[in-house]
Amino acid sequence: MPRIDKRGRIRRAYTAYVDLLDAADALRERMSRQLRTWNLTILQYRVLDALYHEGPQYQQALSRKFHCSKQNAALVIRGLEECGCIERVAARLPL
C-alpha cells in the first residue's frame, strides 16, 4: 500500500469534511420537510426532545444548550406553547 504524503492526507481529510457537511445538509433538509407536516422547526423539535428526555428546564438553560439567544428560545417556546405542545410554568432560577 503506497504511503500518502501530508498534502494528500490533508486533501483527503478536507474532502471527507466537505462530504460530511453535504450529508448533514441533506439530512437537515429531509428532516425539515418531515417536521413541516406538523408545523415544527428543527429547533422546536430539539426543544421538545430535550423536555421529553430531560424533563422541565429553564428557558435560559435551553438557550445555552442549543446555542441560541434567550430571545430566540423565548420565541420557540412561545410557539410551542401556543400550539399546545408544552405548558410554560413561571419559576425562578436557583441562587
Secondary structure by P-SEA (a helix, b strand, c coil): cccccaaaaaaaaaaaaaaaaaaaaaaaaaaaaaaaaacccaaaaaaaaaaaacccccaaaaaaaacccaaaaaaaaaaaaaaccbbbbbbbccc
